[in-house]
Amino acid sequence: MTEVEAMAGAALAGEDGGGEAEFVLLGIPDVNGAIRGKALRPAAFEAAVRDGTVVTDLLLALDPTDQPITDYERFGIRSGAGDILVRPEPDTLRPLAWRFGWQVCLATPYWPDGRPCELASREVLRRTLEAMRGLGLEVLAAFEYEIRVYDAAERPLSSGISYSVGEVLRFDELIARLVPALEQLGVELGAVHTEAGPGLLEVNIAARHGLRAADDAALLKLAVKEVATSLGLRASFLAKTVEGEEGSSGHVHLSCWRDGENAFAGEDGLLGSAVAGILEHLPAASLLLNPTVNSYKRLVPGFFAPVNASWGLENRSAAVRVIRSDRPERARIECRRPGADANPYLALAALLAAAADGIARGLEPPPPVAGDAAEREDLPLLPASLEAALRAFGEDEGLRSALGDEFADYYAVSRAWELKAWQAAVSDWERTRYERAV
């Protein structure tokens, strides 16, 4: 028995404190960030650890409504939805505290010829992390999400007062159940507070190294939705829910480390080069940071959602906020462009690819913005629609290459599919606005 098989066996037997497993949810994060897969009995999971198991390659070609994306030819519905091999990663095996006897494990997909699937979200992030290692840097990252929570009657749990110590108590039952659920998943919840939108709760999780940061974010999303459902609540990561109200962000904090020290706290300009790289590629990266039609409804002035390529020191109106500290380990970049709807693997990959390019080329950022960045008319505007972001992504060969050309083409097709779905839809707004007037 290998060490990996022994690790998996111990976890299934409950020796890790999670209780004996009855089923393991084996999943891969799809292009939208949702974890898709199947439930395996313990013996089947142990066999999968040893030999791998198969799922349909349709998981690479489904849209958010579970419709097959018919624009793919090499895999998915048009090629017969054949099998791909998936191998569990036992170090991600965790119990689900809200479902006794159930565990979850992330997996890596492979093509039938044995090659790792370059289209998989986790593999894209792995590549950008390797690029950072090529520069002698390790990545520490953390995600923070703003989540809308509704009761069984679809009423927001709070009235929308930001940082209210009273209103946060309205989420007490959800938080009380969420804390042990996250602890079992290995996700450290740092803080929660209300935001300025009805039912809006911000959740901050602890920084982790590399791939683990995005794994934690993906598992957080799963836990929040499922724990809420178990309580008769509904939790949403939609970027913009109501016109005139604050949207839901998915900010990313990151720093780069060398020899155990935070390289962003040094005086060699590395942090500035990372900022410059992010700003240069931010128009194209928006396709990954803001991946849906709805994403761009959040990105309007007046709601601390960045609309231009800007950075500032401790400036929350800028797209990139640089955080300095008397404690060197806390120096970091916060990118405020991503929405809560972003795939965490792809959001982090896009930012790392951009930052690595800036570092490798020794770029220097423009002067930092003071005051409200949204009022600056001299700064380059960022895409204000999915269509504009798709165009910017197609023009940025550097970012596409860093993410992998095959992945870039694959991802662009998925976003073009979203755009076509939107263009074919007729909304209530259109009917209300035009039906009697035209």
C-alpha positions as CSV (number, residue, x, y, z in Angstrom):
1,M,0.0,0.0,0.0
2,T,1.3,3.4,-1.0
3,E,1.5,6.4,1.4
4,V,-1.3,8.1,-0.6
5,E,-3.5,5.0,-0.3
6,A,-2.8,4.7,3.4
7,M,-3.7,8.4,3.9
8,A,-7.0,7.9,2.1
9,G,-7.8,4.7,4.0
10,A,-7.2,6.5,7.3
11,A,-9.5,9.4,6.4
12,L,-12.2,7.0,5.2
13,A,-12.0,5.1,8.5
14,G,-12.5,8.2,10.5
15,E,-9.0,8.3,12.0
16,D,-8.7,12.0,11.1
17,G,-11.6,12.8,13.4
18,G,-14.2,13.2,10.7
19,G,-16.2,10.0,11.3
20,E,-16.3,6.9,9.1
21,A,-17.2,7.7,5.5
22,E,-20.3,6.4,3.8
23,F,-19.8,8.3,0.6
24,V,-17.1,10.5,-0.9
25,L,-18.0,13.3,-3.3
26,L,-15.2,13.2,-5.8
27,G,-15.2,16.4,-7.9
28,I,-13.4,18.7,-10.2
29,P,-14.0,22.4,-10.3
30,D,-15.6,23.2,-13.7
31,V,-15.0,26.3,-15.8
32,N,-17.5,28.3,-13.7
33,G,-15.9,27.2,-10.4
34,A,-18.6,24.7,-9.4
35,I,-17.4,21.4,-8.1
36,R,-18.8,18.6,-10.3
37,G,-18.4,14.9,-10.0
38,K,-20.0,11.8,-8.4
39,A,-20.4,10.1,-5.0
40,L,-18.4,7.0,-4.4
41,R,-18.7,4.4,-1.7
42,P,-15.5,3.9,0.3
43,A,-14.3,0.8,-1.6
44,A,-14.9,2.6,-4.9
45,F,-13.0,5.7,-3.7
46,E,-10.0,3.5,-2.6
47,A,-10.0,2.0,-6.0
48,A,-10.1,5.4,-7.6
49,V,-7.1,6.5,-5.5
50,R,-5.2,3.4,-6.7
51,D,-6.3,3.3,-10.4
52,G,-8.3,6.4,-11.1
53,T,-11.9,6.5,-12.2
54,V,-13.8,8.0,-15.1
55,V,-16.3,10.7,-15.6
56,T,-17.8,12.1,-18.8
57,D,-15.9,14.8,-20.6
58,L,-19.2,16.7,-20.8
59,L,-18.1,18.2,-17.4
60,L,-15.7,20.3,-19.4
61,A,-18.5,21.6,-21.7
62,L,-21.5,22.5,-19.6
63,D,-22.8,26.1,-19.0
64,P,-24.1,27.4,-15.7
65,T,-27.6,26.1,-16.5
66,D,-26.3,22.6,-17.2
67,Q,-26.8,23.0,-21.0
68,P,-24.1,21.4,-23.2
69,I,-21.9,24.0,-24.9
70,T,-22.3,22.8,-28.5
71,D,-19.4,25.0,-29.8
72,Y,-16.8,22.4,-28.6
73,E,-15.9,19.7,-31.1
74,R,-13.1,17.7,-29.4
75,F,-15.0,16.9,-26.3
76,G,-18.6,17.2,-25.0
77,I,-21.8,16.5,-26.7
78,R,-20.6,16.8,-30.3
79,S,-17.9,14.2,-29.8
80,G,-20.1,11.8,-28.0
81,A,-19.4,12.8,-24.4
82,G,-16.7,10.2,-23.9
83,D,-14.8,9.5,-20.7
84,I,-11.9,11.3,-19.1
85,L,-9.9,9.8,-16.2
86,V,-9.9,11.5,-12.9
87,R,-7.5,10.8,-10.0
88,P,-8.4,11.8,-6.5
89,E,-5.9,14.0,-4.5
90,P,-6.2,12.5,-1.1
91,D,-4.7,15.5,0.7
92,T,-7.9,17.4,-0.2
93,L,-10.2,14.7,1.4
94,R,-12.4,16.4,4.0
95,P,-15.6,15.5,5.9
96,L,-18.8,17.4,5.4
97,A,-19.9,18.5,8.9
98,W,-23.4,19.1,7.7
99,R,-23.9,15.7,6.1
100,F,-22.9,12.9,8.5
101,G,-20.9,10.1,6.8
102,W,-20.1,12.2,3.7
103,Q,-16.8,13.5,2.6
104,V,-15.5,15.5,-0.3
105,C,-12.3,15.1,-2.3
106,L,-11.0,17.1,-5.2
107,A,-9.5,15.4,-8.2
108,T,-7.3,16.0,-11.2
109,P,-8.7,15.1,-14.7
110,Y,-6.6,13.4,-17.4
111,W,-7.2,12.9,-21.1
112,P,-7.6,9.2,-22.2
113,D,-4.0,9.2,-23.3
114,G,-2.8,10.0,-19.8
115,R,-2.0,13.7,-20.2
116,P,-3.2,16.1,-17.5
117,C,-6.2,18.0,-18.8
118,E,-4.8,21.5,-19.6
119,L,-8.4,22.9,-19.6
120,A,-9.1,22.2,-15.9
121,S,-9.2,25.2,-13.7
122,R,-6.8,23.8,-11.0
123,E,-4.3,22.9,-13.8
124,V,-4.4,26.5,-15.1
125,L,-3.6,27.8,-11.6
126,R,-0.8,25.2,-11.2
127,R,0.9,26.5,-14.3
128,T,0.8,30.1,-13.1
129,L,2.2,29.0,-9.7
130,E,5.0,27.2,-11.5
131,A,5.8,30.4,-13.4
132,M,6.1,32.3,-10.1
133,R,8.4,29.5,-8.8
134,G,10.5,30.1,-11.9
135,L,11.0,33.6,-10.6
136,G,12.0,32.2,-7.2
137,L,8.7,33.2,-5.6
138,E,6.0,31.4,-3.6
139,V,2.4,32.7,-3.5
140,L,0.3,33.4,-0.4
141,A,-3.3,34.3,-1.2
142,A,-6.7,34.8,0.4
143,F,-10.2,35.4,-0.8
144,E,-13.0,37.5,0.7
145,Y,-16.6,37.1,-0.5
146,E,-19.8,39.2,-0.1
147,I,-22.7,36.8,0.0
148,R,-26.5,37.6,-0.2
149,V,-28.5,35.5,2.3
150,Y,-32.3,35.1,2.2
151,D,-34.7,33.4,4.5
152,A,-37.4,30.8,3.4
153,A,-39.7,33.6,2.3
154,E,-36.9,35.1,0.1
155,R,-36.5,38.1,2.5
156,P,-32.9,39.4,3.1
157,L,-31.6,38.4,6.5
158,S,-30.4,42.0,7.2
159,S,-31.5,45.5,6.3
160,G,-28.2,46.5,4.7
161,I,-26.2,48.5,7.3
162,S,-22.5,47.9,6.8
163,Y,-20.4,46.7,9.7
164,S,-23.4,46.6,12.0
165,V,-22.6,44.7,15.2
166,G,-26.4,44.3,15.7
167,E,-27.4,43.2,12.3
168,V,-24.6,40.6,12.0
169,L,-26.4,38.7,14.8
170,R,-29.2,38.0,12.4
171,F,-26.8,35.6,10.7
172,D,-26.0,33.9,14.0
173,E,-27.5,30.5,13.2
174,L,-25.9,30.3,9.8
175,I,-22.5,31.4,11.2
176,A,-22.8,28.9,14.1
177,R,-23.3,26.1,11.6
178,L,-20.8,27.4,9.1
179,V,-17.8,27.6,11.5
180,P,-17.5,23.8,12.3
181,A,-18.3,23.0,8.7
182,L,-15.4,25.1,7.5
183,E,-13.1,23.8,10.3
184,Q,-13.8,20.2,9.1
185,L,-13.0,21.3,5.5
186,G,-9.7,22.8,6.7
187,V,-10.8,26.4,5.9
188,E,-10.1,29.0,8.5
189,L,-12.8,31.6,8.9
190,G,-11.1,34.9,9.9
191,A,-14.0,37.4,10.2
192,V,-17.5,38.2,9.1
193,H,-19.4,41.5,8.9
194,T,-22.4,43.0,7.3
195,E,-22.2,45.1,4.2
196,A,-24.3,47.9,2.7
197,G,-26.9,45.8,1.0
198,P,-29.9,43.9,2.4
199,G,-28.9,40.4,3.4
200,L,-25.2,41.1,2.4
201,L,-22.6,39.3,4.6
202,E,-18.8,39.5,4.0
203,V,-16.8,36.4,4.8
204,N,-13.0,36.5,5.1
205,I,-10.9,33.3,5.1
206,A,-7.3,32.9,6.1
207,A,-4.4,33.2,3.6
208,R,-3.0,29.9,2.2
209,H,-0.1,29.0,0.0
210,G,-0.6,28.4,-3.7
211,L,-3.3,26.0,-4.8
212,R,-4.7,25.6,-1.3
213,A,-5.9,29.2,-1.4
214,A,-8.3,28.5,-4.3
215,D,-9.3,25.1,-2.9
216,D,-10.4,26.8,0.3
217,A,-12.4,29.4,-1.7
218,A,-14.1,26.7,-3.7
219,L,-14.9,24.7,-0.6
220,L,-16.1,27.8,1.1
221,K,-18.6,28.4,-1.6
222,L,-19.9,24.8,-1.5
223,A,-20.2,25.0,2.3
224,V,-22.0,28.3,2.5
225,K,-24.6,27.3,-0.1
226,E,-25.2,23.8,1.4
227,V,-25.2,24.9,5.1
228,A,-27.6,27.7,4.2
229,T,-29.9,25.2,2.4
230,S,-29.9,22.9,5.4
231,L,-31.2,25.7,7.5
232,G,-34.0,26.7,5.0
233,L,-32.0,29.7,3.8
234,R,-30.6,30.6,0.4
235,A,-27.1,32.0,-0.2
236,S,-26.1,33.6,-3.4
237,F,-22.8,34.7,-5.0
238,L,-24.5,36.6,-7.8
239,A,-22.4,39.7,-8.5
240,K,-25.3,42.1,-8.7
241,T,-28.7,41.3,-7.3
242,V,-30.6,44.6,-7.2
243,E,-30.3,47.8,-9.2
244,G,-29.1,50.7,-6.9
245,E,-27.7,48.4,-4.3
246,E,-24.1,47.2,-3.5
247,G,-23.0,44.1,-5.4
248,S,-21.1,41.1,-4.2
249,S,-17.4,41.1,-4.6
250,G,-14.8,38.4,-4.5
251,H,-11.6,40.3,-3.7
252,V,-8.3,38.5,-3.8
253,H,-5.4,39.3,-1.5
254,L,-1.9,38.1,-2.5
255,S,1.7,38.4,-1.7
256,C,4.9,36.7,-3.0
257,W,7.5,35.1,-0.7
258,R,11.2,34.3,-1.1
259,D,13.3,32.3,1.4
260,G,10.6,32.6,4.0
261,E,10.3,36.4,3.8
262,N,7.6,38.5,2.2
263,A,9.1,39.9,-1.0
264,F,6.4,42.5,-1.2
265,A,7.8,44.1,1.9
266,G,11.2,44.7,0.4
267,E,12.7,47.8,-1.2
268,D,13.6,46.2,-4.6
269,G,10.5,47.3,-6.4
270,L,9.1,43.8,-6.8
271,L,5.7,44.8,-5.4
272,G,5.5,47.8,-7.8
273,S,6.4,45.5,-10.7
274,A,3.6,43.1,-9.8
275,V,1.1,46.0,-9.6
276,A,2.2,47.3,-13.0
277,G,1.8,43.8,-14.5
278,I,-1.7,43.5,-13.1
279,L,-2.7,46.9,-14.4
280,E,-1.4,46.2,-17.9
281,H,-3.3,42.9,-18.2
282,L,-6.4,43.9,-16.2
283,P,-8.6,44.6,-19.2
284,A,-8.1,41.0,-20.5
285,A,-8.0,39.5,-17.0
286,S,-11.5,40.9,-16.5
287,L,-12.9,38.0,-18.5
288,L,-11.8,35.7,-15.7
289,L,-12.4,38.1,-12.8
290,N,-15.8,39.1,-14.1
291,P,-17.0,36.1,-16.1
292,T,-20.7,36.6,-16.5
293,V,-23.0,39.1,-18.1
294,N,-24.3,40.0,-14.6
295,S,-20.7,40.7,-13.4
296,Y,-20.6,44.0,-15.2
297,K,-23.8,45.3,-13.5
298,R,-21.7,45.4,-10.3
299,L,-18.9,47.4,-11.9
300,V,-20.4,50.9,-11.8
301,P,-19.2,54.1,-10.0
302,G,-20.4,54.7,-6.4
303,F,-20.2,51.2,-5.0
304,F,-16.4,50.7,-4.4
305,A,-16.3,48.5,-7.5
306,P,-13.4,49.6,-9.8
307,V,-14.1,50.8,-13.3
308,N,-10.6,51.8,-14.4
309,A,-7.0,50.5,-14.3
310,S,-5.9,52.2,-11.1
311,W,-3.9,51.5,-8.0
312,G,-3.5,53.2,-4.7
313,L,-2.1,52.9,-1.2
314,E,-4.8,51.8,1.1
315,N,-7.3,53.1,-1.5
316,R,-10.5,51.0,-1.7
317,S,-11.8,52.9,-4.7
318,A,-8.9,51.6,-6.9
319,A,-8.8,48.4,-8.8
320,V,-5.6,47.4,-7.0
321,R,-5.1,48.4,-3.4
322,V,-1.6,48.1,-2.0
323,I,-1.6,47.4,1.7
324,R,1.6,48.3,3.7
325,S,2.1,47.4,7.3
326,D,4.6,47.8,10.1
327,R,4.6,44.0,10.1
328,P,6.4,42.9,6.9
329,E,4.4,39.6,6.6
330,R,1.2,41.6,6.1
331,A,2.3,43.6,3.1
332,R,0.2,42.6,0.1
333,I,-1.9,43.4,-3.0
334,E,-5.7,43.4,-2.9
335,C,-7.4,43.2,-6.3
336,R,-10.9,44.6,-5.9
337,R,-12.0,43.9,-9.5
338,P,-13.2,40.3,-9.1
339,G,-16.9,39.6,-8.3
340,A,-18.2,36.8,-6.1
341,D,-19.2,35.0,-9.2
342,A,-15.6,34.4,-10.4
343,N,-14.0,31.0,-10.5
344,P,-11.4,31.3,-7.7
345,Y,-8.8,29.2,-9.5
346,L,-9.1,31.3,-12.7
347,A,-9.3,34.6,-10.9
348,L,-6.1,33.9,-9.0
349,A,-4.4,32.4,-12.1
350,A,-5.1,35.5,-14.1
351,L,-3.7,37.8,-11.4
352,L,-0.6,35.7,-10.9
353,A,0.0,35.5,-14.7
354,A,-0.2,39.3,-14.9
355,A,1.9,39.9,-11.8
356,A,4.6,37.5,-13.0
357,D,4.8,39.3,-16.3
358,G,5.3,42.6,-14.5
359,I,8.0,41.1,-12.3
360,A,9.8,39.4,-15.1
361,R,9.9,42.6,-17.2
362,G,10.7,44.9,-14.2
363,L,7.7,47.1,-15.0
364,E,7.1,50.2,-13.0
365,P,3.5,51.3,-12.1
366,P,2.1,54.8,-12.7
367,P,1.7,57.1,-9.7
368,P,-0.8,55.9,-7.2
369,V,-4.3,57.3,-7.2
370,A,-5.3,59.5,-4.2
371,G,-9.0,60.1,-3.7
372,D,-11.9,58.5,-5.6
373,A,-10.4,56.6,-8.5
374,A,-13.7,56.4,-10.3
375,E,-13.6,60.2,-10.8
376,R,-10.3,60.1,-12.6
377,E,-11.0,60.6,-16.3
378,D,-7.3,60.2,-17.3
379,L,-7.1,56.6,-16.3
380,P,-7.8,53.7,-18.8
381,L,-11.3,52.4,-18.5
382,L,-11.7,48.7,-17.9
383,P,-14.3,46.6,-19.9
384,A,-17.8,47.5,-18.9
385,S,-19.4,44.4,-20.5
386,L,-18.7,40.7,-21.1
387,E,-18.4,41.5,-24.8
388,A,-15.7,44.1,-24.2
389,A,-13.8,41.8,-21.9
390,L,-13.9,39.0,-24.4
391,R,-12.5,41.4,-27.0
392,A,-9.7,42.5,-24.7
393,F,-8.9,38.9,-23.8
394,G,-8.5,38.0,-27.5
395,E,-6.1,40.9,-28.0
396,D,-3.8,40.1,-25.0
397,E,-1.4,37.4,-26.4
398,G,0.8,37.6,-23.3
399,L,-1.9,36.8,-20.8
400,R,-3.4,34.1,-23.1
401,S,0.1,32.5,-23.5
402,A,0.7,32.6,-19.7
403,L,-2.6,30.8,-19.0
404,G,-2.1,28.4,-21.9
405,D,-3.2,28.9,-25.4
406,E,-5.4,25.9,-25.5
407,F,-7.1,26.9,-22.3
408,A,-7.5,30.5,-23.5
409,D,-9.3,29.3,-26.6
410,Y,-11.5,26.9,-24.6
411,Y,-12.3,29.6,-22.0
412,A,-13.1,32.2,-24.7
413,V,-15.6,29.8,-26.3
414,S,-17.4,29.4,-22.9
415,R,-17.7,33.1,-22.4
416,A,-18.9,33.7,-26.0
417,W,-21.5,31.1,-25.3
418,E,-22.7,33.1,-22.3
419,L,-22.8,36.2,-24.4
420,K,-24.9,34.4,-27.1
421,A,-27.3,33.2,-24.4
422,W,-27.8,36.7,-23.1
423,Q,-28.3,38.1,-26.6
424,A,-31.0,35.6,-27.3
425,A,-32.8,36.3,-24.0
426,V,-35.7,38.7,-23.5
427,S,-35.7,40.2,-20.1
428,D,-38.5,41.6,-17.9
429,W,-36.8,45.0,-18.1
430,E,-37.2,45.0,-21.9
431,R,-40.9,44.1,-21.7
432,T,-41.6,46.6,-19.0
433,R,-39.7,49.4,-20.8
434,Y,-40.7,48.9,-24.4
435,E,-43.9,46.8,-24.7
436,R,-46.4,49.7,-24.6
437,A,-44.1,52.4,-26.1
438,V,-43.1,50.9,-29.4
